[in-house]
Structure formats: structure tokens, C-alpha cells
Amino acid sequence: MKKNILVASIGIILMLFNSCSTNPVTGKKDLVLMSEEQEIALGAQTDPAVIAQFGLYDDKSLQQFIQQKGQAMAAVSHRPDLKYEFKIVDSPVINAFALPGGYVYFTRGIMAHFNNEAQFAGVLGHEIGHITARHSVQQQSKATLAQLGLIAGMVISPEFAQFGDVASQGLGLLFLKFGRDDERESDELGVEYSTKIGYDAAEMADFFLTLQRQQAANGAAIPDFLSTHPNPGDRYTTVHELAAQWKKKENLTTAQVERNSYLKRIDGMVYGEDPRQGFVENSVFYHPELKFRFPIPTDWGYMNSPQVFQMAPKDGKAMMNLMLVPGETLEEAAQKLMQGYNLQPVESKSVTVNGLPALAIVADQQQQQQQQQVIRTLTYLIRYNGNNYSLMGITTADNFNSYFQTFSNTMQNFAELTEADKLSRKPERINVETVQQTATLAQIFQKYNVPSDRRDELAILNGMELTDRVESGTMIKLISK
């Protein structure tokens, strides 16, 4: 027995040793259960799901800008031979993230909050750093070894509820949290890469402060590159020190900041939620183009995307989502939905929702491991204007009765949107103006009739304090429709 155990142990050790590869950044051996070919393939397979989920932001000039700067930075990185792709996705959330194999995404939300090209370049280098140091691959390997997996079946935590394809293992990579060491390393690489193409990397530290202020102001989720953040003060100081070191090393006497050129690029960009894709107001979700509305449970968070609208309470014990389901009839749509989510119907009946034909279905999903709780769902499939709308409530069988009424209230109040002011709602956009007279930012906002309840928000958007003195000729960001 002991001999067999020893032989097995040696076999495992040899397997792990053979799984080690040299890290392109550190030159040290890493435990990675994925070859570079597999890493590239995984990114390529997941990219279409990301684009389908968020959509690309419709601005060719900005898309060319991120591609140009990204390719220039990739060329000086530790993995220049990867085929990198850089994209701006159509989401108001302030975030940036990367997939294995060379895929980097910035939201239009984060693009709106940069105040110069150097800030943008620093964060771009940070995300490239996660790829060159193979952080996602290392995290996935650790999760595999721990038999944690990524995502199996339906996940009911708000942390995962940002994304519609809740059964997608590939999108699960977006939820792998990097440790403090990984974040520090990516900060260092962001400084190195952005300096090498001529930017002042110290600006990245200033942008981190903007993100901290934004998070403190509205409690928004912290982006991945701040999720396991080292002490903000230490991080700010470290990035400034690293930037000074790399400027000296590269003999960079005139580092680029490019404030005005960047602001001109984002002038006219959609800011916040785009009402054309649906918007929330007073706990009601409105969709002007598809002409429907329904209420959101009190104190539930939400995430909107072109594919799905999702809602969840803060404790993560339930979630609801709205999506379109193909099918010529409600019965055909129901069959496709049940098969797609591996659901077994428990009860189904025909109902009417505000004059619209519908099916109400209670269904269960058995988990792969017997010790896991049964997932129970309530779905209303509603036929409206030739589309099948699925409103699905998801929780455990044990909690189902507690959430049944909450699910039902939302689903039974799905209705046609007729209010003229909602149907004609236009998106807010960034409007870049040049200050004509030196004054404090607060005085300038007052001159431009910025509502008092939005001045703190716009101060953060500009990376300034309301008390800051703004010189004549300075460009600032305002919001208009």
C-alpha cells in the first residue's frame, strides 16, 4: 500500500513538474495547466461571447485609437508575438478586463472617466500585464487543482450576475480575482509598457484615485484591477516611484500626457445608461425601442446589456433575468429555454399578463454534485410584438417560497410602454467645453448651469475637486443631451 501511494505521489509530482512553464515576465517556473496554444484558443472562443454580451461601442475612431495604442504597447511587452485584440465595449460600467491569449476590453464607462491619454495608457498597460504574466491562466490552474471549477449551471450571486450566459465556462474567466501580488505586478508592467511608448505613467496613479472617489460616491463595484487592491496610499506612492524610475531608465525627458487630444476624442461619447438599450428610473426598467416596462424589486441591483437584463439582491440568494427566446410559439420557446438551461418543468400553465398571452413555468435544475442544492426557477414567457420575452427568477429550492411573490410581482407587471417621455428619451453625452475665465470648478459648473446634485459627479468625471482652480483655456467635461 505504501509503495503504491509513493508511486502515485511521484507520478503526481512529475505531472505537476511537466505542467510548469517559464513565466515570460519573471523568468521563473509557474504551475500552469494550459499550453500557450490552449490559452490563445480559450481567448478566441470567449471573445464572441463577450461581444455578444456587451456589444461594441459604435465609434470607429475610438476603436482605431485603442487598437493603435494597444498594438504599440504589445510590441514592447514581454509577449510581443501574441495576436492581441483591443476593443471598447458598449457598457456604462467603469471597468477594463483581459482574457487569456491577448484580448483586452475597455468599457465606454472607463473611457469617459480618463482625463488624458497617459491615464488610458497606464491602465491599458496594466491589462496587458495580466496577459503577459499569465495571471488568468495561473488563477484558472489553481482553481482546477482545488477542484473549484469556474461556473457550473446557474450561478445566483450578484458578482456573477453581471453576465447573461451564466453557464459559460469561458466567461467565468472574467470573475477570477487576482491577488495583491498579481495586481502589483500588473501595476509595474503598466508603468513599464506605457513609459516605453512615451507616456507619463504617473498619471495612472492619479486615475486610481478617481476610481476610489467614484466607488466611494455611489458604492459601485470596484473594477478588477482594484478588486484586491493593495493599500491605495501605498499603491499611489509606488506607481509614482516606479514611473520616475522608468523615465530615468528610458531617458524620457518629455513624457506625454495629451490631455486636450484625449478629451477631443471622447467629446460626444454616450455617458451613463443608453436609454435606447433600456434604462432604469424609480425602480422601473423601460425599453423605448422594444416598448415595454416592468418593475425592479426594491433594493435589488441590476445590470443591463444588449443580450440580457439581470437583477439580484445584495445577499446573492436569488436573481432574475430578462431575455429574448426564439420560437414561433410560446410552447416552442419554452421547450428551447428548458433545454438550454437543462431545466425540468415541475408545473406549467397558460396565463395572461396585462392582456398579453404567457406561460408560467416552475422548473428545477439538478446540480452535478449531489451535495449541491437544487436550483428552482419561476419563468414567465410572454408573447409581445412578435417576440418571446423570458422573465426568469432563480434561487434554491429551499428559498423558492421566500422569493416567489417577489418574482411574481415583477413578471405579472410586464406591460406595454406608452409614456411619451420614456419613448423619446435620449442618452446623455459628454460635452467638452473650454473654460473662458479662471475660476474654481464649482463656479464654472454654476456658470454652465450644472445641477447642484450632479456637481460632485462631474468633479469626479473631470478628476478634480470642486475647490480646484481651473485656468482659462482649460478643457473640461460637461454632460448634455
Secondary structure, DSSP 8 states (H G I E B T S, - for coil): -HHHHHHHHHHHHHHHHHHEEE-TTT-SEEE-SS-HHHHHHHHHHHHHHHHHHH-B-S-HHHHHHHHHHHHHHHHTSS-TTS--EEEEES--S--EEEETTTEEEEEHHHHHH--SHHHHHHHHHHHHHHHHTTHHHHHHHHHHHTT--S--S----TTTTTSS-TT-TTGGGGG----HHHHHHHHHHHHHHHHHTTB-THHHHHHHHHHHHHHHHH-----HHHHT---HHHHHHHHHHHHHHHHHHTT-SS-B--HHHHHHHHTT-EES--GGG-EEETTEEEETTTTEEEE--TT-EEEE-SS-EEEE-TT-SEEEEEEE---SSHHHHHHHHHHHTT-EEEEEEEEEETTEEEEEEEEEE--SSTTS--EEEEEEEEEETTEEEEEEEEEETTTHHHHHHHHHHHHTT-EE---HHHHT---EEEEEEE--S-EEHHHHHHHTT--GGGHHHHHHHTT--TT-EE-TT-EEEEEE-
